Amino acid sequence: MGRFRGSITKLSRREGINLAETEKVQKYLDKRPYGPGQHGQRRKSGRPSDYSVRLREKQKLSRLYGMNEKQFRNLFQEAANVPGVTGTVFLQLLERRLDNVVFRMGFASTRRQARQFVGHGHVLVNGKKVDIPSYRVKIGDEISVSDKSRSMGFIQENMEAQKRRRTSPWIELNPDTFSGTFVRLPAREDLALPINENFIIEYYSR
């Protein structure tokens, strides 16, 4: 499965969750809380199968983080081999992706935009350019926007908007210096994700 490049709003309506995690998409979902297309408002008859429920949950989470199936499965398999609660470990590995951390810090307004920023070389990790979106951030790493990129209008707009929002508790952010630190792993209760990760464990364990 290739990475989805169409309308994130339409995909959010299909999955029933705000995949972009932006106010704009949420307002649209509140206005149209049903699937896209001319048949979107029709109710599906019958109870979905257990497989269908688990597949949909897996699709929601992989699309939320913008990952293809191979990346997603490999990361899950890694989480399954780490001591601890598999579902929580898996979510923590997802949160440690550099594109996600850039999004959480507010440098980018969406994860899709964050992947572009990283890929285009706008982001530094501990003062060194990293252009790999899947790069795994470690506790104590400082993430910042490169000096030459700080004057870009949309990055400045993103940081001004971030000043009005609550920063994730596992991140320390300094908007004035366009930098932040990944201070700890997020606990499951920190992550307000509309996902039941146990269904995903069951999907891959079938």
C-alpha positions as CSV (number, residue, x, y, z in Angstrom):
1,M,0.0,0.0,0.0
2,G,1.5,3.3,-1.1
3,R,1.3,6.5,0.9
4,F,-2.0,8.2,0.5
5,R,-1.6,11.6,-1.3
6,G,-5.3,12.6,-1.7
7,S,-7.6,14.7,0.4
8,I,-6.9,14.1,4.1
9,T,-10.3,15.5,4.9
10,K,-12.0,13.0,2.7
11,L,-10.0,10.2,4.2
12,S,-10.8,11.4,7.7
13,R,-14.5,11.2,6.9
14,R,-14.0,7.7,5.6
15,E,-12.2,6.6,8.8
16,G,-14.4,8.6,11.1
17,I,-11.5,10.3,12.9
18,N,-9.5,13.5,12.5
19,L,-6.4,12.1,10.8
20,A,-4.8,15.6,10.4
21,E,-5.4,16.5,14.0
22,T,-6.2,20.1,13.0
23,E,-9.1,22.3,14.0
24,K,-10.0,22.9,10.3
25,V,-10.6,19.2,9.6
26,Q,-12.4,18.7,13.0
27,K,-14.8,21.4,12.1
28,Y,-15.5,19.8,8.8
29,L,-16.1,16.4,10.5
30,D,-18.5,18.0,13.0
31,K,-20.4,19.5,10.1
32,R,-20.4,16.2,8.1
33,P,-20.1,13.3,10.5
34,Y,-20.5,10.6,7.8
35,G,-18.5,9.1,5.0
36,P,-17.7,10.9,1.7
37,G,-19.6,10.5,-1.5
38,Q,-23.3,10.3,-2.4
39,H,-23.8,7.1,-0.3
40,G,-21.9,8.5,2.7
41,Q,-25.0,9.1,4.8
42,R,-26.5,5.6,4.3
43,R,-26.2,3.3,7.2
44,K,-24.5,0.0,6.7
45,S,-26.6,-2.9,7.4
46,G,-25.4,-5.8,9.5
47,R,-22.6,-6.2,12.1
48,P,-19.1,-5.8,10.8
49,S,-16.9,-8.9,11.1
50,D,-14.2,-9.1,13.7
51,Y,-11.6,-9.0,11.0
52,S,-13.1,-5.9,9.5
53,V,-13.1,-4.1,12.9
54,R,-9.4,-4.9,13.4
55,L,-8.5,-4.0,9.9
56,R,-10.2,-0.6,10.2
57,E,-8.4,0.1,13.5
58,K,-5.0,-0.7,11.9
59,Q,-5.9,1.5,8.9
60,K,-6.8,4.4,11.1
61,L,-3.5,4.3,13.0
62,S,-1.3,3.8,10.0
63,R,-3.0,6.7,8.2
64,L,-2.9,8.9,11.3
65,Y,0.9,8.6,11.2
66,G,1.2,8.6,7.4
67,M,2.9,5.2,7.1
68,N,2.7,2.5,4.5
69,E,1.9,-1.1,5.3
70,K,5.5,-2.3,5.2
71,Q,6.8,0.4,7.5
72,F,3.9,0.0,9.9
73,R,4.1,-3.8,10.1
74,N,7.9,-3.8,10.7
75,L,7.5,-1.2,13.5
76,F,4.8,-3.3,15.1
77,Q,7.0,-6.4,14.9
78,E,9.8,-4.5,16.6
79,A,7.4,-3.4,19.4
80,A,6.3,-6.9,19.9
81,N,9.9,-8.0,20.7
82,V,10.4,-5.2,23.3
83,P,9.7,-5.9,27.0
84,G,6.6,-4.1,28.2
85,V,3.0,-3.5,27.0
86,T,3.1,-4.1,23.2
87,G,0.4,-1.6,22.4
88,T,2.0,1.2,24.4
89,V,5.5,0.4,23.1
90,F,4.2,0.5,19.6
91,L,2.6,4.0,20.1
92,Q,5.8,5.2,21.7
93,L,7.8,4.1,18.7
94,L,5.4,5.9,16.4
95,E,5.7,9.1,18.5
96,R,9.5,9.0,18.3
97,R,9.5,9.4,14.5
98,L,11.1,12.7,13.6
99,D,8.3,13.8,11.4
100,N,5.8,13.2,14.2
101,V,8.0,15.1,16.7
102,V,8.3,18.0,14.3
103,F,4.5,18.0,14.1
104,R,4.0,17.8,17.9
105,M,6.4,20.7,18.4
106,G,4.3,22.8,16.0
107,F,7.0,23.5,13.4
108,A,4.5,21.9,10.9
109,S,0.7,22.1,11.0
110,T,0.3,18.5,9.9
111,R,2.4,15.3,9.9
112,R,2.3,15.4,6.1
113,Q,3.8,18.9,6.1
114,A,6.3,17.7,8.8
115,R,7.5,14.9,6.4
116,Q,8.1,17.5,3.7
117,F,10.0,19.8,6.1
118,V,12.3,17.0,7.2
119,G,12.8,15.7,3.7
120,H,13.7,19.2,2.5
121,G,16.4,19.7,5.1
122,H,14.7,22.3,7.3
123,V,15.1,20.3,10.6
124,L,18.1,19.7,12.8
125,V,18.6,17.1,15.5
126,N,21.2,18.1,18.1
127,G,22.5,20.8,15.6
128,K,22.9,18.4,12.6
129,K,20.6,18.2,9.6
130,V,18.5,15.1,9.5
131,D,16.3,14.6,6.3
132,I,14.9,11.1,7.2
133,P,11.3,11.4,8.4
134,S,11.4,8.0,10.1
135,Y,14.5,8.9,12.1
136,R,14.0,7.8,15.7
137,V,14.3,10.6,18.2
138,K,15.9,9.7,21.6
139,I,15.2,11.1,25.0
140,G,17.2,14.3,25.4
141,D,17.5,15.1,21.7
142,E,17.0,18.7,20.7
143,I,15.0,19.3,17.6
144,S,15.2,22.7,15.9
145,V,14.5,24.5,12.6
146,S,17.6,25.5,10.7
147,D,18.6,29.1,10.8
148,K,18.0,29.7,7.1
149,S,14.5,28.2,7.4
150,R,13.2,30.2,10.3
151,S,12.4,33.2,8.1
152,M,10.0,31.1,6.0
153,G,6.5,32.5,6.3
154,F,4.6,29.3,6.9
155,I,7.0,28.1,9.6
156,Q,6.7,31.4,11.4
157,E,2.9,31.1,11.1
158,N,3.0,27.6,12.5
159,M,5.0,28.7,15.5
160,E,2.7,31.6,16.3
161,A,-0.2,29.2,16.2
162,Q,1.6,26.8,18.5
163,K,2.0,29.5,21.1
164,R,-1.8,29.5,21.5
165,R,-1.9,25.7,21.9
166,R,-0.9,23.3,24.7
167,T,2.4,21.5,24.0
168,S,2.5,17.8,24.5
169,P,3.8,17.0,28.1
170,W,6.7,14.9,26.9
171,I,8.1,17.8,25.0
172,E,9.8,21.0,26.1
173,L,9.3,23.7,23.5
174,N,10.9,27.2,23.1
175,P,9.0,28.8,20.3
176,D,11.2,31.9,20.3
177,T,14.3,29.9,19.3
178,F,12.4,27.5,17.1
179,S,13.6,24.5,19.1
180,G,12.4,21.9,21.5
181,T,13.6,18.8,23.5
182,F,12.1,15.3,23.6
183,V,12.2,14.9,27.4
184,R,10.5,11.6,27.9
185,L,8.5,8.8,26.4
186,P,4.7,9.6,26.4
187,A,2.6,7.4,28.6
188,R,-0.5,5.9,27.1
189,E,-2.8,8.3,29.0
190,D,-0.8,11.2,27.4
191,L,-1.9,10.1,23.9
192,A,-5.5,11.2,23.2
193,L,-5.8,8.9,20.2
194,P,-9.2,7.5,19.2
195,I,-7.6,4.1,18.7
196,N,-7.9,0.7,20.4
197,E,-4.4,-0.6,19.9
198,N,-5.5,-4.1,21.2
199,F,-7.4,-4.6,18.0
200,I,-4.2,-3.9,16.0
201,I,-2.3,-6.5,18.1
202,E,-5.0,-9.0,17.4
203,Y,-5.0,-8.1,13.7
204,Y,-1.3,-8.9,13.4
205,S,-1.5,-11.9,15.7
206,R,-4.1,-13.7,13.6
